[in-house]
Amino acid sequence: MLFVFGLQLKYFPFPSKSHSSASYDFSQPPWTLTGAWNEYANVPENFLKGCKWAPDGSCFLTNSDDNILRIYNLPSQIYSGEWDLLQEMVRPVLRMAEGDTIYDYCWYPSMNSADSDTCFIASSSRDNPIHVWDAFNGEMKASYRPYNHLDELTAAHSLSFSPDGSLLFAGFDKMIRVFNTSRPGRDFECRPTFHKKQGQPGIISCIAFSPSQDVYACGSYSKCLGLYSYEEGISLSVLHGQHGGVTHLLFSPDGNCIFSGGRKDPEILCWDIRHPGKILCSLKREVVTNQRIYFDMEMWVSVSILTFFFFFFFLDWDHAKNVSLYTCWGDVN
């Protein structure tokens, strides 16, 4: 069996407190700080499907083939710089079990560990409603029930909170359903992405919001991504160019560009939304399966020069039964 697991880089202590004088050396390979191995060995053929950092950076969330979401707190030695004393993260602080295969999961965007009211996550799994979990005690806080035109419960393939957390967007086949976060239940707004043979076809596999404009993007397994107005969901543009079904989207920090990656697709495409339809650049990577492979970026500002760094997910096909923390340095130019 082929396993896929992403190990996310996260920058912790830096050589200098000043961003402009930071010095990183990408010529040196990253090294393991700590990890969790035994936690995933109890279930035969269990493997990791991904991990997502909490918005405040204090913990991270993992998804595995046993349909359990786990939250790990960062060891205290990470903050103190005593990396030589780090040991295995023996067990997660929370486990949240879904009833079937987990399709997607996301953090509440305003999550802050100092405020328990903001600490929750949303998840969607096959043949189940959307669940919202308390990230402090692991209990289910609410559920959002999407129904189709036949009044049948249907599972969301993708999830994303709006930037202010007031709305929960869920992706379906040629459809976005929008829930009000403060009103759990079956009330939602329908926003079709494909109508009268026009628009964006296929299952909506991922959703991303612009940080600077009232625009959001949807990727679909039909190998295209669509741009929509935030308030009404009006289609603004449909972009084609991905070789495989789009599985991940990410806006640049200034909101002018969007990056897209697909399954069985060796490229991350960069689009300038000010000139839609034209690919700005292409970044090569290795993706040879249908698995969702995430990517992320960080922005550094130094003397009005913006430099982007990618936090990579390293693929370890033969050792996908653990989660590890890595660190590295790199030069800022």
One Martini backbone bead per residue (centre of mass of N, CA, C, O) as a GRO file, in nm:
protein
  333
    1MET     BB    1   0.099   0.034   0.019
    2LEU     BB    2   0.041   0.379  -0.027
    3PHE     BB    3   0.189   0.642   0.143
    4VAL     BB    4   0.095   0.973   0.282
    5PHE     BB    5   0.308   1.241   0.422
    6GLY     BB    6   0.315   1.553   0.590
    7LEU     BB    7   0.591   1.768   0.672
    8GLN     BB    8   0.594   2.059   0.857
    9LEU     BB    9   0.735   2.357   0.848
   10LYS     BB   10   0.868   2.550   1.132
   11TYR     BB   11   0.944   2.856   1.262
   12PHE     BB   12   1.128   2.956   1.531
   13PRO     BB   13   1.398   3.023   1.634
   14PHE     BB   14   1.618   3.288   1.566
   15PRO     BB   15   1.916   3.442   1.510
   16SER     BB   16   1.715   3.692   1.504
   17LYS     BB   17   1.479   3.939   1.597
   18SER     BB   18   1.537   4.049   1.320
   19HIS     BB   19   1.416   4.019   1.009
   20SER     BB   20   1.635   4.177   0.836
   21SER     BB   21   1.883   3.989   0.988
   22ALA     BB   22   1.817   3.727   0.895
   23SER     BB   23   1.957   3.382   0.884
   24TYR     BB   24   1.958   3.139   0.623
   25ASP     BB   25   2.024   2.775   0.548
   26PHE     BB   26   1.930   2.568   0.276
   27SER     BB   27   2.190   2.381   0.257
   28GLN     BB   28   2.064   2.267   0.510
   29PRO     BB   29   1.918   2.017   0.645
   30PRO     BB   30   1.670   1.911   0.807
   31TRP     BB   31   1.559   1.836   1.146
   32THR     BB   32   1.461   1.649   1.402
   33LEU     BB   33   1.284   1.715   1.701
   34THR     BB   34   1.001   1.560   1.691
   35GLY     BB   35   0.734   1.311   1.773
   36ALA     BB   36   0.475   1.065   1.654
   37TRP     BB   37   0.448   0.705   1.654
   38ASN     BB   38   0.278   0.511   1.848
   39GLU     BB   39  -0.010   0.630   1.801
   40TYR     BB   40  -0.018   0.489   1.489
   41ALA     BB   41   0.041   0.166   1.566
   42ASN     BB   42  -0.237   0.040   1.682
   43VAL     BB   43  -0.332   0.053   1.383
   44PRO     BB   44  -0.363  -0.112   1.115
   45GLU     BB   45  -0.266   0.071   0.841
   46ASN     BB   46  -0.194   0.337   0.954
   47PHE     BB   47  -0.218   0.691   0.849
   48LEU     BB   48  -0.131   0.994   0.736
   49LYS     BB   49  -0.304   1.299   0.579
   50GLY     BB   50  -0.236   1.542   0.782
   51CYS     BB   51  -0.159   1.893   0.881
   52LYS     BB   52  -0.257   2.171   1.111
   53TRP     BB   53  -0.210   2.474   1.215
   54ALA     BB   54  -0.269   2.688   1.437
   55PRO     BB   55  -0.318   3.024   1.426
   56ASP     BB   56  -0.128   3.059   1.702
   57GLY     BB   57   0.097   2.810   1.705
   58SER     BB   58   0.046   2.602   1.968
   59CYS     BB   59  -0.075   2.386   1.762
   60PHE     BB   60  -0.184   2.067   1.611
   61LEU     BB   61  -0.353   1.898   1.340
   62THR     BB   62  -0.466   1.563   1.271
   63ASN     BB   63  -0.500   1.316   1.003
   64SER     BB   64  -0.631   0.981   0.976
   65ASP     BB   65  -0.733   0.655   0.877
   66ASP     BB   66  -0.902   0.623   1.165
   67ASN     BB   67  -1.087   0.887   1.193
   68ILE     BB   68  -0.884   1.081   1.364
   69LEU     BB   69  -0.855   1.366   1.551
   70ARG     BB   70  -0.551   1.541   1.647
   71ILE     BB   71  -0.402   1.713   1.930
   72TYR     BB   72  -0.097   1.903   1.960
   73ASN     BB   73   0.131   2.014   2.173
   74LEU     BB   74   0.392   2.197   2.226
   75PRO     BB   75   0.676   2.171   2.355
   76SER     BB   76   0.849   2.361   2.583
   77GLN     BB   77   1.136   2.335   2.441
   78ILE     BB   78   1.071   2.506   2.193
   79TYR     BB   79   1.066   2.786   2.347
   80SER     BB   80   1.353   2.749   2.509
   81GLY     BB   81   1.568   2.583   2.313
   82GLU     BB   82   1.572   2.268   2.427
   83TRP     BB   83   1.621   2.044   2.186
   84ASP     BB   84   1.789   1.809   2.330
   85LEU     BB   85   1.523   1.736   2.528
   86LEU     BB   86   1.358   1.609   2.321
   87GLN     BB   87   1.072   1.408   2.285
   88GLU     BB   88   0.825   1.216   2.244
   89MET     BB   89   0.493   1.248   2.151
   90VAL     BB   90   0.302   1.027   2.300
   91ARG     BB   91   0.033   1.213   2.323
   92PRO     BB   92  -0.247   1.355   2.275
   93VAL     BB   93  -0.476   1.586   2.405
   94LEU     BB   94  -0.670   1.503   2.157
   95ARG     BB   95  -0.969   1.314   2.051
   96MET     BB   96  -1.160   1.294   1.732
   97ALA     BB   97  -1.425   1.097   1.623
   98GLU     BB   98  -1.528   0.977   1.329
   99GLY     BB   99  -1.749   0.774   1.130
  100ASP     BB  100  -1.564   0.841   0.876
  101THR     BB  101  -1.427   0.958   0.621
  102ILE     BB  102  -1.221   1.231   0.598
  103TYR     BB  103  -1.236   1.519   0.399
  104ASP     BB  104  -1.233   1.770   0.611
  105TYR     BB  105  -1.052   2.046   0.786
  106CYS     BB  106  -1.071   2.325   1.035
  107TRP     BB  107  -0.996   2.624   1.165
  108TYR     BB  108  -1.056   2.879   1.350
  109PRO     BB  109  -0.925   3.187   1.262
  110SER     BB  110  -0.948   3.315   1.581
  111MET     BB  111  -0.766   3.137   1.728
  112ASN     BB  112  -0.710   3.129   2.096
  113SER     BB  113  -0.579   2.985   2.376
  114ALA     BB  114  -0.678   3.226   2.577
  115ASP     BB  115  -0.965   3.159   2.421
  116SER     BB  116  -1.202   2.916   2.438
  117ASP     BB  117  -1.425   3.035   2.235
  118THR     BB  118  -1.204   2.998   1.977
  119CYS     BB  119  -1.169   2.674   2.024
  120PHE     BB  120  -1.221   2.536   1.707
  121ILE     BB  121  -1.344   2.279   1.482
  122ALA     BB  122  -1.395   2.153   1.152
  123SER     BB  123  -1.579   1.868   1.004
  124SER     BB  124  -1.580   1.616   0.736
  125SER     BB  125  -1.778   1.324   0.651
  126ARG     BB  126  -1.898   1.046   0.547
  127ASP     BB  127  -2.239   1.054   0.595
  128ASN     BB  128  -2.207   1.344   0.738
  129PRO     BB  129  -2.211   1.603   0.910
  130ILE     BB  130  -2.105   1.893   1.024
  131HIS     BB  131  -1.848   1.934   1.262
  132VAL     BB  132  -1.799   2.084   1.589
  133TRP     BB  133  -1.508   2.125   1.790
  134ASP     BB  134  -1.360   2.123   2.094
  135ALA     BB  135  -1.017   2.222   2.162
  136PHE     BB  136  -1.028   2.157   2.488
  137ASN     BB  137  -1.229   1.867   2.514
  138GLY     BB  138  -1.354   1.720   2.236
  139GLU     BB  139  -1.632   1.823   2.199
  140MET     BB  140  -1.936   1.858   2.061
  141LYS     BB  141  -2.094   2.167   1.964
  142ALA     BB  142  -2.184   2.116   1.653
  143SER     BB  143  -2.415   2.104   1.364
  144TYR     BB  144  -2.420   2.080   1.000
  145ARG     BB  145  -2.697   2.031   0.762
  146PRO     BB  146  -2.673   1.910   0.447
  147TYR     BB  147  -2.903   1.939   0.175
  148ASN     BB  148  -3.055   1.834  -0.094
  149HIS     BB  149  -3.308   1.831  -0.338
  150LEU     BB  150  -3.403   1.543  -0.183
  151ASP     BB  151  -3.354   1.564   0.130
  152GLU     BB  152  -3.049   1.475   0.159
  153LEU     BB  153  -2.781   1.388   0.315
  154THR     BB  154  -2.469   1.567   0.264
  155ALA     BB  155  -2.134   1.572   0.212
  156ALA     BB  156  -1.857   1.755   0.257
  157HIS     BB  157  -1.548   1.813   0.073
  158SER     BB  158  -1.527   2.113   0.192
  159LEU     BB  159  -1.365   2.364   0.415
  160SER     BB  160  -1.440   2.715   0.528
  161PHE     BB  161  -1.379   2.990   0.686
  162SER     BB  162  -1.422   3.291   0.723
  163PRO     BB  163  -1.212   3.535   0.823
  164ASP     BB  164  -1.428   3.611   1.073
  165GLY     BB  165  -1.611   3.333   1.131
  166SER     BB  166  -1.930   3.372   1.048
  167LEU     BB  167  -1.869   3.162   0.817
  168LEU     BB  168  -1.947   2.843   0.646
  169PHE     BB  169  -1.785   2.679   0.391
  170ALA     BB  170  -1.917   2.436   0.149
  171GLY     BB  171  -1.832   2.164  -0.063
  172PHE     BB  172  -1.972   2.050  -0.375
  173ASP     BB  173  -2.150   1.957  -0.642
  174LYS     BB  174  -2.171   2.246  -0.795
  175MET     BB  175  -2.144   2.362  -0.480
  176ILE     BB  176  -2.222   2.614  -0.233
  177ARG     BB  177  -2.249   2.614   0.123
  178VAL     BB  178  -2.382   2.853   0.363
  179PHE     BB  179  -2.307   2.907   0.701
  180ASN     BB  180  -2.401   3.013   1.009
  181THR     BB  181  -2.215   2.986   1.287
  182SER     BB  182  -2.455   3.077   1.500
  183ARG     BB  183  -2.646   2.854   1.319
  184PRO     BB  184  -2.720   2.565   1.365
  185GLY     BB  185  -2.804   2.319   1.114
  186ARG     BB  186  -3.015   2.354   0.797
  187ASP     BB  187  -2.927   2.643   0.741
  188PHE     BB  188  -2.873   2.772   0.404
  189GLU     BB  189  -2.674   2.878   0.130
  190CYS     BB  190  -2.695   2.869  -0.220
  191ARG     BB  191  -2.400   2.830  -0.457
  192PRO     BB  192  -2.369   2.795  -0.765
  193THR     BB  193  -2.105   2.697  -1.013
  194PHE     BB  194  -2.322   2.555  -1.217
  195HIS     BB  195  -2.504   2.690  -1.512
  196LYS     BB  196  -2.605   2.619  -1.809
  197LYS     BB  197  -2.310   2.518  -1.893
  198GLN     BB  198  -2.186   2.724  -1.676
  199GLY     BB  199  -1.873   2.742  -1.525
  200GLN     BB  200  -1.800   2.533  -1.242
  201PRO     BB  201  -1.725   2.218  -1.237
  202GLY     BB  202  -1.761   1.991  -1.004
  203ILE     BB  203  -1.599   1.920  -0.722
  204ILE     BB  204  -1.548   2.096  -0.434
  205SER     BB  205  -1.218   2.074  -0.281
  206CYS     BB  206  -1.156   2.395  -0.233
  207ILE     BB  207  -1.101   2.689  -0.012
  208ALA     BB  208  -1.038   3.050  -0.054
  209PHE     BB  209  -0.931   3.366   0.090
  210SER     BB  210  -0.897   3.689   0.061
  211PRO     BB  211  -0.708   3.930   0.254
  212SER     BB  212  -0.810   4.212   0.065
  213GLN     BB  213  -1.075   4.087  -0.064
  214ASP     BB  214  -1.412   4.016  -0.184
  215VAL     BB  215  -1.276   3.710  -0.229
  216TYR     BB  216  -1.315   3.377  -0.360
  217ALA     BB  217  -1.193   3.037  -0.393
  218CYS     BB  218  -1.239   2.746  -0.613
  219GLY     BB  219  -1.177   2.408  -0.626
  220SER     BB  220  -1.168   2.136  -0.865
  221TYR     BB  221  -1.181   1.813  -1.020
  222SER     BB  222  -1.198   1.974  -1.317
  223LYS     BB  223  -0.925   2.153  -1.339
  224CYS     BB  224  -1.032   2.412  -1.174
  225LEU     BB  225  -1.083   2.766  -1.096
  226GLY     BB  226  -1.276   2.996  -0.894
  227LEU     BB  227  -1.411   3.326  -0.883
  228TYR     BB  228  -1.572   3.509  -0.607
  229SER     BB  229  -1.803   3.677  -0.450
  230TYR     BB  230  -1.868   3.713  -0.120
  231GLU     BB  231  -2.169   3.810  -0.093
  232GLU     BB  232  -2.309   3.649  -0.365
  233GLY     BB  233  -2.135   3.441  -0.551
  234ILE     BB  234  -2.023   3.559  -0.803
  235SER     BB  235  -1.890   3.495  -1.099
  236LEU     BB  236  -1.567   3.607  -1.229
  237SER     BB  237  -1.384   3.336  -1.276
  238VAL     BB  238  -1.229   3.078  -1.489
  239LEU     BB  239  -0.949   2.861  -1.436
  240HIS     BB  240  -0.714   2.712  -1.658
  241GLY     BB  241  -0.422   2.445  -1.623
  242GLN     BB  242  -0.455   2.203  -1.469
  243HIS     BB  243  -0.381   1.857  -1.479
  244GLY     BB  244  -0.538   1.829  -1.214
  245GLY     BB  245  -0.715   1.813  -0.957
  246VAL     BB  246  -0.794   2.042  -0.732
  247THR     BB  247  -0.659   2.053  -0.374
  248HIS     BB  248  -0.517   2.353  -0.354
  249LEU     BB  249  -0.530   2.685  -0.199
  250LEU     BB  250  -0.348   3.017  -0.223
  251PHE     BB  251  -0.300   3.322  -0.106
  252SER     BB  252  -0.150   3.598  -0.106
  253PRO     BB  253  -0.097   3.845   0.127
  254ASP     BB  254  -0.206   4.073  -0.095
  255GLY     BB  255  -0.429   3.919  -0.296
  256ASN     BB  256  -0.315   3.906  -0.612
  257CYS     BB  257  -0.253   3.601  -0.562
  258ILE     BB  258  -0.282   3.251  -0.674
  259PHE     BB  259  -0.245   2.919  -0.561
  260SER     BB  260  -0.218   2.594  -0.733
  261GLY     BB  261  -0.300   2.243  -0.668
  262GLY     BB  262  -0.268   1.898  -0.781
  263ARG     BB  263  -0.338   1.591  -0.876
  264LYS     BB  264  -0.106   1.454  -1.056
  265ASP     BB  265   0.073   1.734  -1.027
  266PRO     BB  266   0.390   1.909  -1.090
  267GLU     BB  267   0.227   2.189  -1.024
  268ILE     BB  268   0.242   2.526  -0.915
  269LEU     BB  269   0.015   2.778  -0.970
  270CYS     BB  270   0.030   3.126  -1.069
  271TRP     BB  271  -0.212   3.388  -1.017
  272ASP     BB  272  -0.334   3.693  -1.149
  273ILE     BB  273  -0.634   3.848  -1.062
  274ARG     BB  274  -0.590   4.111  -1.245
  275HIS     BB  275  -0.514   3.871  -1.482
  276PRO     BB  276  -0.710   3.660  -1.583
  277GLY     BB  277  -0.586   3.351  -1.751
  278LYS     BB  278  -0.284   3.406  -1.658
  279ILE     BB  279   0.014   3.266  -1.601
  280LEU     BB  280   0.275   3.368  -1.402
  281CYS     BB  281   0.367   3.083  -1.269
  282SER     BB  282   0.583   2.788  -1.203
  283LEU     BB  283   0.599   2.518  -0.962
  284LYS     BB  284   0.785   2.254  -0.879
  285ARG     BB  285   0.668   1.915  -0.813
  286GLU     BB  286   0.586   1.602  -0.639
  287VAL     BB  287   0.287   1.436  -0.781
  288VAL     BB  288   0.163   1.080  -0.808
  289THR     BB  289  -0.115   1.120  -0.668
  290ASN     BB  290  -0.448   1.171  -0.518
  291GLN     BB  291  -0.339   1.322  -0.300
  292ARG     BB  292  -0.338   1.572  -0.063
  293ILE     BB  293  -0.109   1.845  -0.112
  294TYR     BB  294   0.028   2.073   0.075
  295PHE     BB  295   0.074   2.435   0.105
  296ASP     BB  296   0.284   2.718   0.207
  297MET     BB  297   0.332   3.059   0.341
  298GLU     BB  298   0.563   3.331   0.396
  299MET     BB  299   0.615   3.669   0.520
  300TRP     BB  300   0.868   3.917   0.456
  301VAL     BB  301   0.977   4.239   0.578
  302SER     BB  302   1.235   4.438   0.391
  303VAL     BB  303   1.270   4.725   0.271
  304SER     BB  304   1.006   4.686   0.081
  305ILE     BB  305   1.062   4.372   0.065
  306LEU     BB  306   0.917   4.082  -0.066
  307THR     BB  307   0.941   3.758   0.086
  308PHE     BB  308   0.897   3.420  -0.001
  309PHE     BB  309   0.804   3.131   0.192
  310PHE     BB  310   0.803   2.786   0.203
  311PHE     BB  311   0.615   2.542   0.357
  312PHE     BB  312   0.692   2.220   0.360
  313PHE     BB  313   0.588   1.899   0.249
  314PHE     BB  314   0.711   1.603   0.333
  315LEU     BB  315   0.769   1.300   0.168
  316ASP     BB  316   0.698   0.963   0.315
  317TRP     BB  317   0.631   0.664   0.186
  318ASP     BB  318   0.768   0.454   0.411
  319HIS     BB  319   0.696   0.671   0.676
  320ALA     BB  320   0.352   0.721   0.744
  321LYS     BB  321   0.344   0.653   1.085
  322ASN     BB  322   0.411   0.967   1.140
  323VAL     BB  323   0.499   1.263   1.330
  324SER     BB  324   0.699   1.558   1.257
  325LEU     BB  325   0.947   1.793   1.355
  326TYR     BB  326   1.092   2.065   1.184
  327THR     BB  327   1.398   2.241   1.094
  328CYS     BB  328   1.526   2.558   0.951
  329TRP     BB  329   1.733   2.748   0.737
  330GLY     BB  330   1.750   3.083   0.567
  331ASP     BB  331   1.795   3.313   0.321
  332VAL     BB  332   1.759   3.664   0.312
  333ASN     BB  333   1.690   3.871  -0.003
   0.00000   0.00000   0.00000
